[in-house]
Amino acid sequence: MTTLAALHRIARARLSDAGIVDAALDARILVEDLTGTTRTDLLARPEMDVSAEAAEKLALALARREAGEPVHRILGAREFYGLRLSLSPDTLEPRPDTEALVDLALPFVTSVCEERGACRLLDLGTGTGAIPLAILSAEPRANVVATDIAPGALETARANAKALGLAERVEFVMSDWFGGVDSVFDLIVSNPPYIPSAEIASLAVEVRSFDPLRALDGGADGLMPYRTIARDAGGHLAPGGAVMVEIGAGQGPDVAGIFAEQGFRQAGSRRDLGGHERALSFLRQ
Ligand SMILES: C[S@@+](CC[C@H](N)C(=O)[O-])C[C@H]1O[C@@H](n2cnc3c(N)ncnc32)[C@H](O)[C@@H]1O
């Protein structure tokens, strides 16, 4: 038997010795999750015994973290917009930055629902389903077609929708952007891959070795998916419909230019918690 406080000490020391940037935070998340304890337990009952089984699981998790695997991948799930989402090797780990896109989209979705009683959304490149599931959980009148090119991502997104009780309002379609989509929508959302190909090798090991390449690689200049989305979005928008996309830091002017060439004007934007312009919305000119 080991005590809870001892496990926290061991985990912190191992991750800090391995040069992990957020060693203390990562250690705490792993210990709490794998022992089923909280921060209050550590303060109120530091000498509580932890089972050998939990200590063993933690040792394996620490070895994975030392090798660069991010904590939420090790635990197999991450919270997004208050929802617990399972991850798989085919899904990007959803980032807090993407909540800016949900914040930008929700008022539009709600206003369409008020006006028409429902809002039909298309999510291109859904990954875990993070964006549409957050929107559906906040707006019960919305429904979604969620697409991805990766069958494994769609499988995970479907499981997440089911676990959250939202599956009845989502249709999952395997599609290369708009290739397998044949109807029109009030809102098209996407967080496409937007990293320039040549920059991927220099990303942190947590990203380059554990997020799937097709969730990251946006082509030579990082903007290829925006060109495809802007080119084909018009044919899939209902009257008054909007397109909203997440962008990489500093990509705003280029992405706005790509959409302008296809007859869209920028109607709004939203910053992430780091202050970067992170989500843009477009309407037909
Ligand atoms: C940056 S990830 C975003 C995942 C999720 N929407 C999120 O925000 O967490 C981009 C997603 O686009 C998908 N994708 C890449 N190329 C695609 C294509 N040609 N057609 C459809 N989806 C694609 C990837 O599989 C990945 O799930």
The ligand as an ORCA input file, in Angstrom:
! r2SCAN-3c Opt
* xyz 0 1
  C      -8.386     20.089    -36.720
  S      -9.326     18.611    -36.728
  C     -10.827     19.190    -35.964
  C     -11.607     18.123    -35.245
  C     -12.809     18.672    -34.458
  N     -13.723     19.387    -35.307
  C     -12.341     19.587    -33.342
  O     -12.479     20.808    -33.468
  O     -11.825     19.079    -32.320
  C      -9.754     18.464    -38.442
  C     -10.640     17.284    -38.810
  O     -10.834     17.318    -40.230
  C     -10.806     15.999    -40.722
  N     -10.435     16.070    -42.153
  C      -9.202     16.197    -42.700
  N      -9.291     16.204    -44.034
  C     -10.606     16.086    -44.339
  C     -11.320     16.031    -45.576
  N     -10.695     16.099    -46.758
  N     -12.662     15.918    -45.514
  C     -13.307     15.837    -44.317
  N     -12.679     15.882    -43.115
  C     -11.341     16.002    -43.143
  C      -9.784     15.291    -39.861
  O      -9.956     13.887    -39.913
  C     -10.079     15.921    -38.488
  O     -11.036     15.174    -37.788
*
